Amino acid sequence: MFFTTKRGWIGVDVGTHAVKLAQLVYQHGRLELAEARIVRRETAWQSDLWPQVIPLDSQREIQTALTLGERFQGRGAACTLPMAVCDLHGMAIPDANREAQEAQIGKELSELATRPLQFGFWPIQYEGDRHGPNDTNVHVVSLGTDWADRVCTDLAAGGLESRVLDVVPTALARATKLEVAYDPQAVVAVVDWGYTRVTFGVVVDGQPLFVRVFSGCGYGQVIAETCQALGLQQEEAQAVLRQREVASSKTEGDELSQILAECLAETLRVLVDELGRSLAYLQAYRPRLTPSTLVLFGGGATIKNSAELIAEQVGIPARVFQLAGQEATNEATSLPSELFGAAAALSQLAWEAAA
């Protein structure tokens, strides 16, 4: 990678519950987090926004984050929208040049679509896979052109120029290359435990080779249960979940820890079931993509002992994403790394574009 500029784009991770901005800087011979901000929505978006007729905006959140983040510099931005506004497809596309594949995918999507779409795709084959000619060989993520236009308008209102509109699975996959424990040979699973949905992917050297999206186990359900059980507001509930361990079979904990375990129980059960199904599929049909570890992102990853809870039930080691070079102690960069993995990866695209 050529570091022709010292500062990356401003990465904008638009979520259903919050908008996160991050910017990387190249200094001391490595990429470091220069600035990061998170602004929660006054009202969280609902879980399924695909059929939404009028796209929702994020102007307030983007502008507030830019105002609070005094270290943000430049106008270039890369953005991703939540999977709640996207559709994920697996397709079998004949091997050809990228332009021909794009034309074929566009034709197939247009036959199904009821609105103009934007889409991106990437190959998912891996050495040693047992793929036949009719098997899925690309993943496609599509979203309404109106949603893409809306977020570009929101960025422009904040004085930013949209350079790239990315998707969550590829952003998360690239984020693993920014991690402290990055190993280009390792097969790792990324688990973005978001407010309304969970995005699961299997990644090798920054490439997502298997993706699923889970519903019914979003972090927002845990927050709601905690608010009801303890009579707290959302921010208070999130603070408790960050600071206090949840009781498990290994750590019984005090009364509060046990209450938190009850608040988490149903959401965790659904999440573990979905992870189990995904891993069973991989072991049966794509065994070379069976991950050696899980890397957790998103709000759910801020639960104090989230990695231990999931590893205990799934049977695979798990860790919370940790951005390399985040040793600064200013308010912005001391925010949890696991919330900014996608935004940091979006910022890093500036150097890929310049290469």
C-alpha positions in Angstrom: 0.0 0.0 0.0 1.3 3.5 -0.9 0.9 6.1 1.7 0.9 9.1 -0.6 -1.3 11.1 1.8 -1.1 11.2 5.6 -4.8 11.2 6.3 -7.6 8.9 5.1 -11.1 9.7 4.1 -13.7 10.3 6.8 -15.4 6.9 7.2 -19.2 7.2 7.8 -20.9 4.1 9.1 -24.7 4.8 9.0 -26.6 2.5 11.3 -30.2 2.1 12.4 -29.4 3.3 15.9 -26.4 5.6 15.5 -24.1 7.1 13.0 -20.3 6.6 13.5 -17.5 8.6 11.9 -13.8 7.7 12.0 -10.7 8.9 10.3 -7.3 7.2 10.2 -3.9 9.0 9.9 -0.6 7.5 8.8 2.1 8.4 11.3 4.9 6.7 13.2 5.0 4.1 10.4 1.5 2.8 10.9 -2.2 3.7 10.6 -3.7 5.2 13.7 -7.1 6.5 14.6 -7.0 10.3 14.5 -10.7 11.0 15.3 -13.9 9.1 16.0 -17.4 10.1 17.0 -20.7 8.4 17.5 -24.1 10.2 17.5 -27.2 8.2 18.4 -30.5 8.8 16.6 -33.3 10.5 18.5 -35.5 7.6 17.2 -33.9 4.4 16.1 -34.9 3.1 12.6 -37.1 0.0 12.4 -35.6 -3.4 11.7 -36.7 -3.8 8.1 -36.3 -0.7 5.9 -36.0 -2.4 2.5 -39.6 -1.6 1.5 -39.4 2.0 2.9 -40.8 4.2 0.2 -39.1 7.5 1.3 -35.5 7.0 2.5 -34.7 8.3 6.0 -32.0 10.9 6.5 -28.9 11.1 8.7 -28.1 14.8 8.3 -28.3 15.7 11.9 -26.2 12.8 13.1 -23.5 13.4 10.4 -23.3 17.2 11.1 -23.2 16.7 14.9 -20.4 14.2 14.6 -18.4 16.5 12.4 -18.9 19.4 14.8 -17.9 17.4 17.8 -14.9 15.8 16.1 -12.5 18.7 16.0 -9.7 16.5 14.5 -11.6 15.5 11.3 -9.9 17.0 8.3 -10.7 17.0 4.6 -13.9 16.6 2.6 -13.4 13.1 1.1 -15.8 10.5 2.6 -16.6 6.8 2.2 -19.9 5.6 3.6 -21.9 2.4 4.3 -25.6 1.9 5.0 -27.1 -0.7 7.3 -28.0 -4.1 6.0 -31.6 -3.2 7.0 -31.8 -1.1 3.8 -30.0 -3.6 1.7 -30.7 -7.0 0.1 -28.1 -9.8 0.1 -28.1 -12.3 -2.8 -26.0 -15.3 -3.7 -25.7 -15.9 -7.4 -24.2 -18.3 -9.9 -22.6 -16.1 -12.5 -20.5 -17.6 -15.4 -16.8 -16.9 -15.2 -16.1 -13.8 -17.4 -14.5 -10.4 -17.1 -15.9 -8.2 -14.4 -17.9 -6.0 -16.9 -19.7 -9.0 -18.3 -20.5 -10.3 -14.8 -21.8 -6.9 -13.7 -24.1 -6.8 -16.8 -25.4 -10.3 -16.0 -26.1 -9.4 -12.4 -27.8 -6.1 -13.3 -30.0 -8.0 -15.7 -31.1 -10.5 -13.1 -31.7 -7.9 -10.5 -33.8 -5.7 -12.9 -36.1 -8.6 -13.5 -36.9 -8.8 -9.8 -36.7 -5.2 -8.7 -39.6 -2.9 -8.2 -37.4 0.2 -7.9 -34.1 1.4 -9.4 -31.1 -0.3 -7.6 -27.4 0.2 -7.0 -25.4 -3.0 -6.3 -21.9 -4.3 -5.6 -20.6 -7.9 -5.9 -17.5 -9.9 -5.1 -16.4 -13.5 -5.7 -16.7 -16.0 -2.8 -14.7 -19.0 -4.1 -11.8 -20.2 -2.1 -9.1 -22.6 -2.9 -10.3 -26.2 -2.2 -14.0 -25.4 -2.3 -16.1 -28.1 -3.9 -18.1 -25.8 -6.3 -20.1 -27.1 -9.2 -21.0 -25.0 -12.3 -24.4 -24.0 -10.9 -23.2 -23.2 -7.4 -23.3 -19.7 -6.0 -19.9 -18.1 -6.8 -20.6 -14.4 -6.0 -22.3 -12.4 -3.3 -24.4 -9.4 -4.4 -25.6 -6.6 -2.1 -28.1 -4.2 -3.6 -30.0 -1.2 -2.3 -32.4 1.3 -3.7 -30.9 4.2 -5.7 -33.0 6.5 -3.7 -31.2 5.4 -0.5 -27.8 5.9 -2.1 -28.9 9.4 -3.3 -30.2 10.2 0.2 -27.0 9.5 2.0 -24.9 11.4 -0.6 -27.2 14.4 0.0 -26.7 14.0 3.7 -22.9 13.9 3.4 -23.0 17.0 1.1 -25.0 18.9 3.7 -22.1 18.3 6.1 -19.6 19.6 3.6 -18.4 16.1 2.6 -17.8 14.6 -0.8 -18.9 11.0 -1.2 -16.1 9.0 -2.8 -17.3 5.5 -2.2 -20.5 3.9 -1.1 -19.5 0.6 0.4 -21.4 -2.3 2.1 -21.2 -3.7 5.6 -19.7 -7.2 4.8 -16.8 -5.9 2.8 -16.1 -3.0 5.3 -16.0 -5.5 8.2 -13.8 -7.8 6.2 -11.2 -5.0 5.6 -11.4 -4.0 9.2 -9.8 -7.3 10.2 -6.6 -6.1 8.4 -6.5 -3.2 10.8 -6.7 -5.4 13.9 -4.0 -5.9 16.4 -4.2 -9.7 16.0 -4.4 -9.6 12.1 -3.1 -12.8 10.5 -3.4 -13.0 6.7 -3.5 -16.8 6.7 -6.3 -17.1 9.3 -9.9 -18.0 8.5 -11.9 -15.7 10.9 -15.5 -15.0 11.3 -16.7 -11.4 11.8 -19.9 -10.9 13.8 -21.3 -7.4 13.7 -23.8 -7.4 16.5 -25.8 -4.4 15.5 -28.8 -2.7 17.0 -31.4 -4.5 14.8 -29.5 -7.2 12.9 -26.4 -9.3 13.0 -24.1 -9.5 10.0 -22.0 -12.7 10.0 -19.1 -13.2 7.6 -16.2 -15.5 7.1 -13.0 -13.7 6.0 -9.6 -14.6 4.7 -7.0 -11.8 4.3 -9.6 -9.1 4.2 -12.0 -10.8 1.8 -15.5 -11.9 2.8 -16.1 -15.4 1.4 -19.4 -16.3 3.1 -22.0 -13.9 4.4 -25.3 -14.2 6.3 -27.6 -11.7 8.0 -29.5 -12.7 11.1 -32.7 -11.1 12.4 -34.3 -11.5 15.7 -31.1 -11.1 17.8 -30.2 -7.4 17.6 -28.4 -5.7 20.4 -31.4 -3.3 20.7 -33.5 -6.2 22.2 -30.9 -6.6 25.0 -31.1 -2.8 25.7 -34.9 -2.9 25.8 -34.9 -5.8 28.2 -32.3 -4.2 30.4 -34.3 -0.9 30.5 -37.4 -2.7 31.5 -35.8 -4.9 34.1 -33.9 -2.1 35.8 -36.0 0.9 35.1 -33.3 2.6 33.1 -33.0 4.9 30.1 -31.2 3.5 27.0 -27.8 5.2 27.7 -27.9 4.1 31.3 -28.7 0.5 30.3 -25.8 0.5 27.8 -23.4 1.8 30.4 -24.4 -1.0 32.8 -23.9 -3.6 30.1 -20.4 -2.2 29.3 -19.3 -2.0 32.9 -20.8 -5.1 34.6 -20.1 -8.7 33.6 -23.1 -10.8 32.7 -23.4 -14.0 34.7 -22.6 -17.2 32.9 -22.0 -20.9 33.7 -18.4 -20.0 34.6 -19.1 -16.7 36.5 -22.3 -16.7 38.5 -21.8 -13.1 39.7 -23.9 -11.0 41.9 -27.7 -10.3 41.7 -27.2 -7.6 39.0 -25.1 -9.9 36.9 -27.8 -12.5 37.0 -30.5 -10.0 36.1 -28.3 -9.0 33.1 -28.0 -12.6 32.1 -31.8 -12.9 32.1 -32.1 -9.8 29.9 -29.6 -11.2 27.4 -30.8 -14.8 27.5 -33.3 -14.9 24.6 -31.3 -12.7 22.3 -28.1 -14.7 22.9 -30.0 -17.9 22.4 -31.2 -16.8 18.9 -27.7 -15.5 18.0 -26.0 -18.7 19.1 -28.5 -20.8 17.2 -27.9 -18.8 14.0 -24.1 -19.0 14.5 -24.4 -22.7 15.0 -26.4 -23.2 11.8 -23.9 -21.1 9.8 -20.9 -23.1 11.2 -22.6 -26.4 10.6 -23.2 -25.4 7.0 -19.6 -24.5 6.5 -18.3 -27.6 8.1 -20.5 -29.7 5.8 -20.1 -27.9 2.5 -17.2 -25.5 2.8 -15.0 -27.0 5.5 -11.9 -25.0 4.5 -13.9 -21.9 5.5 -14.6 -23.2 9.0 -13.3 -20.2 11.1 -10.7 -20.6 13.8 -12.0 -17.6 15.8 -14.8 -15.1 15.9 -14.2 -11.3 15.9 -17.0 -9.2 17.4 -18.0 -5.8 16.3 -21.0 -3.5 17.0 -23.0 -2.5 20.0 -23.4 -6.0 21.3 -19.6 -6.4 21.4 -19.5 -3.7 24.0 -21.2 -6.0 26.5 -18.4 -6.5 29.1 -17.9 -10.2 28.6 -19.6 -10.7 25.2 -16.7 -12.6 23.7 -16.6 -15.1 26.6 -20.3 -15.6 26.5 -20.4 -16.4 22.8 -17.2 -18.5 22.8 -18.6 -20.6 25.7 -21.8 -21.5 23.8 -20.5 -21.7 20.2 -17.3 -23.6 21.1 -14.9 -21.3 19.1 -12.5 -18.8 20.5 -13.9 -15.2 20.3 -12.4 -11.8 20.8 -13.6 -8.2 20.5 -12.2 -6.2 17.6 -9.3 -4.0 18.7 -7.9 -1.4 16.2 -4.2 -1.4 16.0 -2.6 1.9 16.9 -5.3 3.1 19.2 -3.1 4.1 22.1 -4.1 7.7 22.1 -5.9 8.8 25.2 -8.0 11.7 23.9 -11.8 11.5 24.3 -12.5 10.5 20.7 -10.0 7.7 20.3 -10.7 6.2 23.7 -14.1 5.2 22.5 -14.6 1.4 22.0 -12.8 0.1 18.9 -15.5 -2.4 18.3 -17.9 0.4 17.4 -15.7 1.9 14.7 -14.3 -1.1 12.8 -16.4 -0.5 9.7 -15.9 3.3 9.8 -12.1 2.9 10.2 -12.0 0.5 7.2 -13.9 3.0 5.1 -11.4 5.7 6.0 -8.6 3.3 4.9 -10.1 3.2 1.4 -8.4 6.5 0.6 -5.0 4.7 0.4 -6.4 1.9 -1.7 -7.8 4.5 -4.1 -4.4 6.2 -4.3 -2.5 2.9 -4.9 
